[in-house]
C-alpha cells in the first residue's frame, strides 16, 4: 500500500494538475468552449490560491511523525492543497463530462472514477502522515465552494 499511496498522492499535485489543466483548457478553447475553458482554469487556480492563503493565515503545523514515506512538505498543514486541488479539478471535469456524455451509465462511471480519485488522494495525505483528516475534509469542502462560486460567476450550469 505504501507504493500505491506514494503514487496516488501526486495526482493532487499542482505540478501535475496545472499542466494537465492548461492543456485541457486549451483544447476546450479550441473547440469553442471558452466559458468551460475558463471555468476549469479559474476553479483550479482560485482553489490553489485560496488554499495556500489559508495555510499561511491558519499556520497549523504538520502532524508530528517519524519514518515518513515521503518528505514532509515545508508549508503548513491546513487545509490540504493536494485534496483541494484534485477536488476542484475532478468536480469541474465531472460537471463538464455530465454535459457531454449521452449515456447515464457513462456519466455514473465518470463520477465514480472522479470520486475515487478524490478519496484516494485525500486518504493518501493522511496515510502518508503529512495531514490531519480535518485538513483533507476542509480542503475538499473549500474546493466545492470555490467551484460553485466560479460556476455562478461564469454562468455555468451545474445541473445535468
N, C-alpha and C positions, 0 to 999 in steps of 0.2 A: 504493500500500500504506500510505502514511502515514495517510491519512484512515481507512482500514479499521481499522488498529491503534489509532489515537487514539479511535475509536468503540468497538471491542470491549472495550478495556481497562475501560471504565466498567461493563461487565456484571459485574465483580468488586467493584465499589464497594459499601460498606455503605450509602451514600446511596441506592442503588437496591435492593439485596438486602433490607435490613431492612424498608422499607415493603412491598415485594412479599411478603416472608416473613410479615409480620404479617397482611396481607390473606388470603393463602393459609391461614395458620394459623387465622384466624377462620372461614373457610369450612369447613375441616376440623372445627373445633369445632362449628359449627352443624349439620354432618352427623353428629354423634355420634361423631366420630373424635378423641376427646380425647387419647389417647396419641400418635396421629400428629401432631396439632397441637403438642403439647409437644415431640415428637421434632424437628420442624422448627425451632422456636424455640430449644430448648436447644442443638441442634447448631450452629446459626448463631451464636448469641450466645457460647457457650463457645469456639468456634473463634476468633472475633474477639478475645475477651478474652485467651485464651492466646497467640495470635499477637502481640498488642500488648505483652503482658508479656514475651515472649521478645525482642521488638525492643529493649525497654529493658534487659533483662539482658545480651544479647549486644552491643548497641551497635555493630553493624557499619555503617561508613559506606556511603553510597550510592556507586555507581560514579562515577568522575571522567569527566565528559562535557561536551562543548561543543555548542552549537547544538541543544539538545533540542527535540523537537516538543511536549513538554508541560512544565509546571513541575515542577521537582524537588521531590518530597514532602519535607516538613520532618522527618519521623520517620526512624528508622533503616531499614536495608535488609533485615535478616534476621529472620524469614522474610517472604516476600511475603504481605501481608494480602489483596490482591486475589485472589491464587491460592488461598489457604487458604479464604477466604470463598466463592468461587464453587464450589470443590470440595466443601465441606460442603453447600452448597445443592443442587448438582447430584446429589450422592450420595444425599441424603435423598429428593429428588424421584424419582430413579431407583428407589430401594427402594420407595417408595410406589406409583409407577406400575406396577412389576412385580407388585404385589399386586392391582391392579385391572384391568389390561389383559388381555383374554382371549386375544388372538392373539399367538403367539410373534413374528410379524413386527412387530407394533406395539411389543412390548417391545424388540426389537432396534433398531428405528428410534429409539425414545425414548432408549435408552442411547447409541446412535451420536451423536445430536444433543447430548446432555448431555456426552459425552466430547469432542466437537469444541469445545463451548463452553469447557470447562476448558482444553483445549490452547490454544485461541485466546487466552483471557485470559492464561494463563501465558506464552505466547510473546510476547504484546504487551508485557508488562512488561520483557522482555529487549530486544525490538526498540526500544522507546522509551527504552532505556538507563537505566532507573530501578532495575533489579535485576540481580543476577548470576543465572545459571542455577541455582546451588545454592539461592538464596533461593526460587525458584519450586518446585524439586523438594521441598525441605523443607516449604514451605507446603502443598503438595498432600498430602504424606505425613502431616503433622500433622493436617490436616482428616480424612483417612481414619481415623486413630487416634481422634480425638475423636468422630466419628460412630459408630464401632463401640462405643466406651465408652458413649455416650448410648443406643444401641440396647440394649445389655446392661442398663444401669441401668433403662431403661423397660420391659424385657421385649418389645422389638420384634424380631420375627423378620426376619432379613435374607436368608433363603433363599427362593427362588421356589417 
